[in-house]
């Protein structure tokens, strides 16, 4: 089955949202972004929003795609994921109670449930779990469970995906602040009731004029395998897609370059830990006190999302619109930068003080100011893109051009890691080429 066929099947569902979301100059639908892309790329999803606006319905639609291969749990203060994976072994327990159990049978008093082999794990209203309980979800979102001292993978055929929903903010009774480390493991964290992603007026009209008259979310009916086989096959095709060299060259900028501070001893935000952005030496006339370096996990997620969105665009015939004097070297970077808006605004990379004081508490406004269309950083990245592209073309042949590298970075600073990464790639390519020649010579070729 083609990717296009599977993507068409993922249009099925009660949740309705035809909002156009333009990423990298490509017009996507909300379902492309919120459903198809994460399922294609196997990215965990965390969708927040106001009560009664479709979070649960969206979750039920995604749940239905996996049929019996999904696992559901409701968040509560005392909930631990182990509840859905462990159960008592009745036979072993009986022997223990009768005093007939061997040491080995005593150790086997617990066994794993079939839930371990599910492909989708859905937690409803995760922010009803307090921070100490949220820590138990780290392994779940990393696709593993610890049982009897062993680390076991979740899912089957190499596919395990986590999905969680929560109410916006912390204004609802019984909700708690989300742990930043857990949010970082969510890969995609989106407020689906934000104006950037909210359904259109036409969607709202169709919802209320349709046959459904029940205010409750439609509960999915378990239907065998659902679309599990098709989704996993689509994901296998995604895994065969080559990694983008230009994005590999750019991620050091976000992971290491954004860490750079000009006026502190170690020149590092990470070195300051919790006192960033309020320590001495941080400049207030730049965005040094506003944006924190992104984690490798978050960047992996954004790269995967970028590639997944490219696959959706290719399969559905969507073409990017070049902006101004942009060229092909900037298109993928633009899509990557826009994909970051779906992966990092809630993960702690923007100063909470800046979000609250300068952006009225809106993390998307903060992101747009720092990395969005028209921002100073976006302009700088676009200016560097052709140079990085040309430098990577040379590096693929094991070569470097000092003048070109100097245009990327000619002194210590935010862009130095990119220059270093390109130089490393050129050296690695040169060594591989040399090794290849040695092998050919040894074979008499």
C-alpha positions as CSV (number, residue, x, y, z in Angstrom):
1,X,0.0,0.0,0.0
2,X,1.3,3.5,-0.9
3,X,1.9,6.2,1.6
4,X,-0.8,8.2,-0.1
5,X,-3.4,5.4,0.5
6,X,-2.5,5.3,4.2
7,X,-2.6,9.1,4.6
8,X,-6.1,9.0,3.0
9,X,-7.3,6.5,5.5
10,X,-6.0,8.7,8.3
11,X,-8.6,11.3,7.2
12,X,-11.2,9.1,8.9
13,X,-12.4,10.2,12.3
14,X,-14.9,12.4,14.1
15,X,-12.4,15.2,15.0
16,X,-12.8,17.9,12.4
17,X,-10.2,20.6,11.7
18,X,-9.5,21.9,8.2
19,X,-7.3,24.8,9.5
20,X,-4.4,25.5,7.1
21,X,-1.1,25.4,8.8
22,X,1.7,26.7,6.6
23,X,5.1,25.2,7.4
24,X,8.2,25.9,5.3
25,X,6.0,27.6,2.7
26,X,3.9,24.4,2.3
27,X,0.2,24.5,3.2
28,X,-0.7,21.5,5.4
29,X,-4.0,20.7,7.1
30,X,-4.2,20.4,10.9
31,X,-4.8,16.7,10.5
32,X,-1.6,16.5,8.4
33,X,0.3,18.1,11.3
34,X,-1.4,16.7,14.4
35,X,-2.2,13.2,13.2
36,X,-0.4,12.0,10.1
37,X,3.1,13.4,10.7
38,X,3.6,12.1,14.2
39,X,2.1,8.6,13.3
40,X,4.4,8.5,10.2
41,X,7.5,9.4,12.2
42,X,6.7,7.7,15.5
43,X,6.8,10.9,17.6
44,X,5.1,11.1,21.0
45,X,2.3,13.6,21.1
46,X,1.2,15.9,23.9
47,X,-1.9,18.0,23.0
48,X,-3.2,20.6,25.4
49,X,-6.2,22.9,25.1
50,X,-9.3,24.3,26.8
51,X,-11.9,22.0,28.1
52,X,-14.6,20.8,25.7
53,X,-12.7,21.7,22.4
54,X,-11.8,18.4,20.9
55,X,-8.7,17.0,22.7
56,X,-10.5,13.8,23.8
57,X,-12.2,13.3,20.4
58,X,-8.8,13.7,18.6
59,X,-7.3,11.2,21.0
60,X,-10.2,8.7,20.4
61,X,-9.7,9.0,16.6
62,X,-6.0,8.2,17.0
63,X,-6.8,5.4,19.4
64,X,-9.2,3.9,16.8
65,X,-6.5,3.7,14.2
66,X,-4.6,1.1,16.2
67,X,-7.7,-0.9,17.3
68,X,-6.8,-3.6,19.8
69,X,-3.1,-2.4,19.6
70,X,-3.8,0.6,21.7
71,X,-3.7,1.0,25.5
72,X,-5.7,3.7,27.4
73,X,-5.3,5.1,30.9
74,X,-6.8,8.1,32.7
75,X,-4.4,10.4,34.6
76,X,-5.0,10.8,38.3
77,X,-2.8,11.7,41.3
78,X,-1.8,8.2,42.3
79,X,-1.5,6.7,38.8
80,X,1.6,4.8,37.7
81,X,2.1,3.4,34.2
82,X,3.2,0.1,35.8
83,X,-0.5,-0.5,36.7
84,X,-1.3,-1.2,33.0
85,X,1.7,-3.5,32.5
86,X,1.8,-5.7,35.6
87,X,-0.6,-8.2,37.1
88,X,-0.4,-10.9,39.7
89,X,0.3,-14.4,38.5
90,X,-2.6,-16.2,40.1
91,X,-1.0,-19.6,39.9
92,X,2.3,-18.5,41.5
93,X,0.4,-16.4,44.1
94,X,-1.7,-19.5,45.1
95,X,1.4,-21.5,45.7
96,X,2.9,-18.8,47.8
97,X,-0.2,-18.6,49.9
98,X,-0.2,-22.4,50.4
99,X,3.5,-22.4,51.2
100,X,4.3,-24.6,48.2
101,X,6.2,-22.0,46.1
102,X,9.8,-22.5,45.1
103,X,12.1,-19.4,45.2
104,X,11.8,-19.1,41.5
105,X,8.0,-19.2,41.7
106,X,8.0,-16.5,44.4
107,X,10.0,-14.3,42.1
108,X,7.4,-14.9,39.3
109,X,4.5,-13.7,41.5
110,X,4.2,-10.7,39.0
111,X,3.9,-11.1,35.3
112,X,3.5,-8.6,32.4
113,X,0.2,-8.0,30.7
114,X,-0.4,-8.0,26.9
115,X,-0.4,-4.2,27.1
116,X,3.4,-4.3,26.8
117,X,3.0,-5.2,23.1
118,X,0.6,-2.5,22.2
119,X,1.7,0.2,19.7
120,X,-0.1,3.2,21.2
121,X,-0.2,4.3,24.8
122,X,-2.7,7.0,25.5
123,X,-2.9,8.9,28.8
124,X,-5.8,11.3,29.2
125,X,-5.4,14.4,31.3
126,X,-1.8,13.8,32.2
127,X,-1.5,17.1,34.2
128,X,-3.9,15.6,36.8
129,X,-0.8,13.6,37.9
130,X,1.4,15.6,40.4
131,X,5.1,16.1,39.4
132,X,6.3,13.2,41.5
133,X,3.9,10.9,39.7
134,X,4.8,12.4,36.3
135,X,8.4,11.0,36.8
136,X,7.0,7.5,36.3
137,X,6.1,8.4,32.7
138,X,9.7,8.9,31.5
139,X,10.2,5.3,30.6
140,X,6.8,5.0,29.0
141,X,7.5,7.9,26.6
142,X,10.9,6.5,25.9
143,X,9.3,3.2,24.8
144,X,10.4,1.0,27.6
145,X,9.5,-0.5,30.9
146,X,11.7,-1.9,33.8
147,X,10.5,-5.3,35.0
148,X,12.3,-7.5,37.4
149,X,15.5,-5.6,37.0
150,X,15.5,-5.7,33.2
151,X,14.7,-3.0,30.6
152,X,12.1,-4.3,28.1
153,X,11.0,-2.5,25.0
154,X,7.3,-1.6,24.6
155,X,5.3,-2.1,21.4
156,X,5.9,-4.5,18.6
157,X,7.8,-4.5,15.3
158,X,9.9,-1.6,16.7
159,X,6.9,0.8,16.9
160,X,5.8,2.3,20.2
161,X,4.2,5.8,20.5
162,X,3.0,7.8,23.5
163,X,0.0,10.1,23.4
164,X,-1.1,12.4,26.2
165,X,-3.7,15.2,26.6
166,X,-4.0,17.9,29.2
167,X,-6.0,21.0,30.0
168,X,-4.4,24.4,29.2
169,X,-2.5,26.0,32.0
170,X,-2.9,25.2,35.6
171,X,-6.2,27.0,36.3
172,X,-8.3,23.9,36.5
173,X,-9.0,22.3,39.9
174,X,-6.8,19.2,40.4
175,X,-4.2,20.0,37.7
176,X,-0.4,20.3,38.2
177,X,2.5,22.0,36.4
178,X,4.1,19.7,33.8
179,X,7.6,18.6,34.3
180,X,9.9,20.1,31.6
181,X,11.9,16.9,31.3
182,X,8.7,15.0,30.6
183,X,7.6,17.6,28.1
184,X,11.0,17.2,26.3
185,X,10.1,13.5,25.9
186,X,6.8,14.3,24.3
187,X,8.5,15.3,20.9
188,X,5.4,17.2,19.8
189,X,3.7,19.5,22.3
190,X,0.9,21.6,20.8
191,X,-1.9,23.7,22.1
192,X,-4.6,22.6,19.7
193,X,-6.9,25.4,20.9
194,X,-4.4,28.1,20.1
195,X,-5.6,30.3,17.1
196,X,-2.7,29.0,15.0
197,X,-4.2,25.5,15.1
198,X,-7.9,26.1,16.0
199,X,-10.6,24.7,13.7
200,X,-12.3,27.1,11.2
201,X,-15.7,28.6,11.4
202,X,-16.8,26.2,8.7
203,X,-15.6,23.3,10.8
204,X,-17.6,24.5,13.7
205,X,-20.7,24.9,11.5
206,X,-20.3,21.4,10.1
207,X,-19.8,19.9,13.6
208,X,-23.1,21.4,14.9
209,X,-25.1,20.8,11.8
210,X,-24.1,17.2,11.5
211,X,-25.9,14.1,12.8
212,X,-24.1,14.0,16.1
213,X,-26.2,15.5,18.9
214,X,-24.4,14.1,21.9
215,X,-21.9,16.4,23.7
216,X,-19.8,13.4,24.6
217,X,-16.8,12.5,22.6
218,X,-17.4,9.5,20.3
219,X,-15.8,6.5,21.9
220,X,-13.8,4.3,19.4
221,X,-15.0,0.8,18.8
222,X,-12.2,-1.7,19.0
223,X,-11.8,-3.1,15.5
224,X,-9.1,-5.7,15.3
225,X,-5.8,-4.4,14.0
226,X,-7.3,-1.0,12.8
227,X,-4.7,0.6,10.6
228,X,-1.8,-0.7,12.5
229,X,-0.2,-2.6,9.6
230,X,-0.5,0.3,7.3
231,X,0.9,2.8,9.8
232,X,3.9,0.6,10.6
233,X,4.6,0.0,6.9
234,X,4.4,3.8,6.3
235,X,6.9,4.3,9.2
236,X,9.2,1.7,7.7
237,X,9.4,3.7,4.5
238,X,10.1,6.8,6.6
239,X,13.0,5.0,8.3
240,X,14.6,4.3,4.8
241,X,14.6,8.0,4.1
242,X,18.2,9.4,4.2
243,X,19.2,11.9,6.9
244,X,19.6,15.5,5.6
245,X,23.3,16.5,5.7
246,X,22.4,20.3,5.9
247,X,20.2,19.7,8.9
248,X,23.0,17.7,10.6
249,X,25.2,20.7,10.0
250,X,22.7,23.1,11.5
251,X,21.6,21.3,14.7
252,X,24.9,22.1,16.4
253,X,23.8,25.8,16.2
254,X,20.6,25.0,18.2
255,X,22.2,22.5,20.6
256,X,25.6,24.3,21.2
257,X,25.5,27.7,19.5
258,X,22.5,28.9,21.4
259,X,24.4,28.0,24.6
260,X,27.0,30.7,23.9
261,X,27.3,33.8,26.2
262,X,29.7,36.5,25.3
263,X,30.2,38.1,28.7
264,X,30.4,35.2,31.2
265,X,33.5,33.2,32.3
266,X,32.5,29.9,30.6
267,X,30.6,31.5,27.8
268,X,27.8,29.0,28.5
269,X,24.2,29.2,29.6
270,X,24.3,25.5,30.7
271,X,27.2,26.4,33.0
272,X,24.9,28.8,34.8
273,X,22.1,26.2,35.3
274,X,19.2,27.5,37.2
275,X,20.4,31.1,37.6
276,X,20.0,31.7,33.8
277,X,18.7,34.2,32.6
278,X,19.3,36.3,35.7
279,X,23.1,36.0,36.2
280,X,25.6,38.8,35.8
281,X,27.2,39.1,32.4
282,X,24.1,38.2,30.4
283,X,23.3,40.9,27.9
284,X,19.8,42.4,28.0
285,X,20.1,44.1,24.6
286,X,20.1,40.7,22.8
287,X,18.1,37.5,23.2
288,X,20.8,35.9,25.4
289,X,18.4,36.1,28.3
290,X,15.4,34.8,26.3
291,X,16.4,31.5,24.5
292,X,18.1,28.4,25.9
293,X,19.9,25.8,23.9
294,X,17.7,23.0,22.6
295,X,18.2,19.4,23.7
296,X,19.4,16.7,21.3
297,X,16.1,14.9,21.9
298,X,14.1,17.9,20.8
299,X,16.2,18.4,17.7
300,X,15.9,14.7,16.8
301,X,12.2,15.2,17.0
302,X,12.2,18.3,14.9
303,X,14.4,16.6,12.2
304,X,12.0,13.6,12.1
305,X,9.0,15.9,11.9
306,X,10.6,17.8,9.1
307,X,11.3,14.6,7.1
308,X,7.8,13.3,7.8
309,X,6.2,16.6,6.6
310,X,8.3,16.4,3.4
311,X,7.0,12.9,2.8
312,X,3.4,14.0,3.3
313,X,4.0,16.9,0.9
314,X,5.5,14.7,-1.7
315,X,2.7,12.1,-1.4
316,X,-0.1,14.6,-1.7
317,X,1.5,16.8,-4.3
318,X,2.0,19.9,-2.2
319,X,4.8,22.2,-3.3
320,X,6.6,24.9,-1.3
321,X,6.3,28.5,-2.2
322,X,9.7,30.3,-2.4
323,X,9.7,33.5,-0.4
324,X,11.4,36.6,-1.7
325,X,15.0,35.7,-2.8
326,X,15.0,32.4,-1.0
327,X,16.6,29.4,-2.9
328,X,16.4,25.6,-2.5
329,X,19.1,25.6,0.1
330,X,16.8,27.5,2.5
331,X,13.6,25.5,1.9
332,X,14.4,22.6,4.1
333,X,15.8,24.9,6.8
334,X,12.5,26.9,6.7
335,X,10.5,23.8,7.2
336,X,12.8,22.7,10.0
337,X,12.5,26.0,11.7
338,X,8.7,25.9,11.4
339,X,8.6,22.3,12.7
340,X,10.4,23.6,15.8
341,X,7.3,25.5,16.6
342,X,5.5,22.2,17.1
343,X,8.2,20.7,19.3
344,X,9.9,23.2,21.6
345,X,7.8,26.1,22.8
346,X,6.7,24.2,25.9
347,X,10.0,22.4,26.5
348,X,11.7,25.2,28.5
349,X,13.9,26.6,25.7
350,X,12.3,30.1,26.0
351,X,12.7,32.0,29.3
352,X,9.4,31.8,31.3
353,X,10.0,35.4,32.4
354,X,10.1,36.5,28.8
355,X,7.0,34.5,27.9
356,X,5.0,36.0,30.8
357,X,6.3,39.6,30.8
358,X,6.8,40.3,27.1
359,X,4.4,37.9,25.3
360,X,1.3,37.8,27.5
361,X,2.0,34.2,28.5
362,X,1.8,33.0,24.9
363,X,4.8,30.7,24.1
364,X,4.0,30.8,20.4
365,X,4.4,34.6,20.3
366,X,7.7,34.1,22.1
367,X,8.8,31.5,19.6
368,X,7.8,33.7,16.6
369,X,9.7,36.7,18.1
370,X,12.8,34.6,18.5
371,X,12.8,32.2,15.5
372,X,9.7,32.9,13.5
373,X,9.2,34.6,10.2
374,X,10.7,38.0,10.3
375,X,12.8,37.4,13.4
376,X,16.5,38.4,13.4
377,X,17.6,34.8,13.9
378,X,15.5,33.6,11.0
379,X,17.0,36.2,8.8
380,X,20.5,35.3,9.9
381,X,19.9,31.6,9.4
382,X,18.6,32.2,5.9
383,X,21.7,34.3,5.1
384,X,24.0,31.5,6.3
385,X,22.0,28.7,4.5
386,X,23.5,29.0,1.0
387,X,27.0,29.1,2.5
388,X,26.4,26.1,4.7
389,X,24.9,24.3,1.7
390,X,28.0,25.0,-0.5
391,X,30.3,24.1,2.4
392,X,28.5,20.7,2.8
393,X,28.8,20.0,-0.9
394,X,32.5,20.4,-0.6
395,X,32.6,18.4,2.7
396,X,30.9,15.5,1.0
397,X,34.0,15.3,-1.3
398,X,36.3,15.6,1.7
399,X,37.2,19.2,1.0
400,X,36.9,22.5,2.8
401,X,37.2,26.1,1.7
402,X,38.6,28.4,4.4
403,X,37.1,31.6,3.0
404,X,33.7,29.9,2.8
405,X,34.0,28.6,6.4
406,X,35.0,32.1,7.5
407,X,31.7,33.4,6.1
408,X,29.9,30.9,8.4
409,X,32.0,31.8,11.4
410,X,35.4,33.5,11.7
411,X,35.6,33.7,15.5
412,X,34.3,32.1,18.7
413,X,30.5,32.5,18.9
414,X,27.2,30.9,18.1
415,X,28.1,29.8,14.6
416,X,31.4,28.2,15.5
417,X,29.8,24.8,16.2
418,X,28.4,24.7,12.7
419,X,31.8,25.4,11.2
420,X,33.4,22.7,13.4
421,X,30.7,20.2,12.4
422,X,31.3,20.9,8.6
423,X,35.0,20.5,9.1
424,X,34.5,17.3,11.0
425,X,32.3,16.0,8.2
426,X,34.9,16.8,5.6
427,X,37.6,15.1,7.5
428,X,35.4,12.0,8.1
429,X,34.5,11.9,4.4
430,X,38.2,12.2,3.4
431,X,39.2,9.3,5.7
432,X,36.4,7.2,4.4
433,X,37.6,7.9,0.8
434,X,41.2,7.1,1.7
435,X,40.1,3.8,3.3
436,X,38.1,3.0,0.2
437,X,41.1,3.5,-2.0
438,X,43.2,1.3,0.3
439,X,40.6,-1.5,0.1
440,X,40.5,-1.2,-3.7
441,X,44.3,-1.3,-3.9
442,X,44.4,-4.4,-1.7
443,X,42.0,-6.1,-4.1
444,X,44.1,-5.2,-7.1
445,X,41.6,-2.8,-8.5
